[in-house]
Amino acid sequence: MTALTQLIGSEGRAQRAVSPSAVDTSFTLATGGAAQAQLYDSNDTTPAADSSGLTASTHAAYDFGAAKNIARVRVITASANGFGASGVFAIQYSDTNLTSGFTTATTITINAGTSQSSDKQIGDFGAHRYWRIIYQSGTTGGNAWLGELTFYERY
């Protein structure tokens, strides 16, 4: 795992962005590049989109290769297209695999529009290998383009 940034969270503990070793996502449409990799390339201008728009199955799951104690999730909608409607996404963890056994830790609201940043500090739910965001509620339809999805671990 590569540490992309370091910062001190609201708990006074250090945090760093972590990159996944594998991804399962509905954001599979990209403009120039591999859509999945564009979700965590530290470049908000390389978006990935859910080709079906915002639906009940819109999600992005990361396998970190080893258990991580996630402290924060940051989502940025794409600088072009963005999200057509705001949506509430569950932040979930699993120790099973990329597609099952998930438990909801909390939620994050992704705002409609372009270049919209949503940042959520989350409680300590322990270390888990698989983490994801998955659509929970809001108005479906319209664009669903992400510029970045970053998970930050406590360390």
N, C-alpha and C positions, 0 to 999 in steps of 0.2 A: 504494500500500500504506500502510496506517495502522499506525503503531507504537503498540501497545496498552500495552506495558510495556517497561521497560528493566531489565536486571540484568547482573551480571558472572557469567559462567559459570566452571566449574572450570578453564578454560584461562586465566582472567584477562582474557578479551576480553569486550567488551560484547555483549549479546544483546538482541533485541527481537522481540516477537511480530509475525507478519505475517499479514494477511488475504488469502485467495485472491480471484482475479477470477472464477473458475469452479470448480465442484465436480462430481465424479462419485462417487456414493455409493449404498450399499445402505441407508443410514439415511434413509429417505424418509417415514417415518411421524412426525407431529408432533402435539403437543397445543397448538394455537393458534399458528400462524405457519408460515413456510416451513422445513421440516426442515433443508435444507442450510444455510441461514443460521444456524440455531440451533446448529450445530456450532462456530461461531466468533464468537458474539455476546458473549463475555465474561460470560455469565450461565449458571452451572451449573444453574439451575432451569428452563431452557427446553430440554428434551431433544429428541433425535431418535432414532428407533428403526429397526432393521432389522425390518420386518414379518414376516419369515420366522424371526426369532430368530437365534441364533448359528449360522451355517452356513459351509461352505467358501468361500462367495462374499462374506462380510461384509467390507466395505471402505469406505474414504473416501479419495478422491484430490483433491488441491488443485492448481489451476493458479495460480501466483503472477504470471502475466503477464510475468515476466522471471526470469532465473535467480537463485536464492537459495542461499547456502551455509548449510544448516540445521545448527544446533549442538545442538538439543534438541527433544524431542517430549514433550508433556504431555497426558494423557488423563484425564478424570474421568467415571466412570459417573454416570448420572442419579440424582438424589436420590430419585426414586420409580421403582420397577421395576428399574433398574440392569442388571447382568449376572447371568444365572442360573448361569453357570459361568465359571471363569477361562479365558483363552485367550491363546496366544502369537500376536502379530501381527508380520509382517515390516514394517520401515520401509524403503520403497523410493523410488528416484528414477528419473526418465526425462527425456530431452530430446526425446522423440517426440510424445507426446500424453497425455491423461488416462487412456487405457485400454490402452496397450501400450508395449513397450520398456523395462520396468522392471528395475532391478538392485537386489538386496537389500543394504542398508548394514548393518543390524543388526536386532535384534528388541526388542520391548517386551511385557511381560506385563500384560494387563489383568485385574485381580483381580475375582472374583465379589463381588456385593453392590451396595449403593447408596452413592453419594458416595465411591467408592474412587478415589484419585488414583494414577496411575502416571506417573512422570517419568523420562525417559531422556536423558542427555547422549550425543551420538554423535560419533564421530570426524569428521575433516574429509574429506569425500568430494567436495569441490568444489561449485561452484554449478550447480544444475539447476532448470529451470522447474517440473517436475511432481514432487510428492512425495505419498506415500500410506502408509496402513497397510492391511494385508490379512491376513485370518486365515491362520495357518500351522498351528497345532496346538492340541490341547486337547479338551475335551468339548463337542461341538456340542449345540444345543437350548437351550431356555430363553430368557429375555429377553436382548435385546441393545440396551440404551438408553444412549446417551451424553449427558452434560451438556455436555462441551466436548472439542474436539480442537484443540490449539494447536501450531503449528510456530514455533520461534524461530530467527532468522537471526543469524549472526555478522556483526558490522560494526565 
